[in-house]
Every structure is written in C-alpha cells, then in structure tokens.
C-alpha cells in the first residue's frame, strides 16, 4: 500500500466529554485535557482511555490540499469499553477530515464508566484538530510522535491488493502499538465482506513492528486504527 508523506503534520486531540488512506509519518499529535462532561449522570465514574487516543495521520487528499480544521464528534462508550454510535457534532467543513476522525475513533478503547461499581454506557465527546506545521511552543512538551511502521507485514498486505481477489472495501482494524513497537489486540471493526480476507488482515497487522509512539522522548502505548487492502 503506497502512502504519501506530509512533513511536520500536526494532529491535535482534545477530549471534551459527554475510509480513506491516511498519511503515515512524520505526524505529531498534541493531546489536550479530559474534563468530565457536564451531562454525566449522577453517581457515574467517568470512563478512562486505554492507551493514547489520537489519529494516525492526515487523510491523503486533505494533506495534498493542505486542509486544516477541527472536528467535534459524539459517541457512546459502551459498558465493554468500546466506542459506538460515532457522529459528527460539529464539522471541520471538510468531509474527508470528518470521515477520518470518525474512522479513527472507532478503534479507541476505554476502561468503561461505572456506577455502584458496575460498568455502564455513557455518552461522550472528543475533538480532533487537524493542522499543518510545527506545534505551538505552549504545546511542545505534550507532543506525541505517533507510531511509524518499521518492518514486517508487507508481503501479506499485498496478497489481495491486485486482480479479482481485491475486496470491494478495505478491512478496518484497530490495534495497540506497545512501547516496544510490537502490535497486540488486533480487532476488525469494519469487514471487507470476506472472512478469509479479514483473517489475513488481522494476521498481517499483527506481524508489523513499529517505531513506537513517544512523548517527552519516552515510548508510550498508542491505540492505532488502520485500513488494509
């Protein structure tokens, strides 16, 4: 899968409560604060993100056009800690940025919200700001360098890439890139429509090894959403 590169792209992610290919690297992510939503039900303990929640890079067309903007999305954090019912609450004004934001959020995982010690579903919101260039000085200490695919998984990725075996749509997967660059917990969140291709995609992504995400120069776990084939 060929990818173009937008140098020094910045993706800002601010959690505010209550399909297309993406540019790989070098991409920077600047996380924001995570205030509790004002409409969180009484007695409910807010969900907690598992791994850093950001997006892996600019959508290719938006990158080529140097498009920037912020997307506010609403979704539900289920009692299992997964994300459902993603929707654009406030558009960036660009359909590709909006779509890419919803796609990456589908792979996020949470320690679910609880009430009386039991997991419960809650409504949540997040804002992703897509911007080109270096981060502001005030944000510099919080910059997260996203994972960069280093090796592994290339051969299987091309298995269905050409000819009649190519699926009608990509397999959308989510996985955790660990601090040592290994990949775990690969899950299909959008099927290609073919179970064999889906299984091959899971195997393929699991064989990859990344230069891990870093913050303050130290490796951090990162929740990645990726489309194959």
Secondary structure, 3 states (H helix, E strand, C coil): CCCCCCCCEEEEEEECCCCCCECCCCEEEEEEEECCCCCCCCCEECCEEECEECCCCCEHHHHHCCCCEEEEEEEEECCCCCEEEEEEEECCCCHHHHHHHHHHHCCCEEECEEECCEEECEEEEEEEEEEECCCCHHHHHHEEECCEEEECCHHHHCCCCCHHHCCCCCEEEEEEECCCCCEEEEEEEECCCCHHHHHHHHHHHHCCEEECCEECCEECCEEEEEEEC
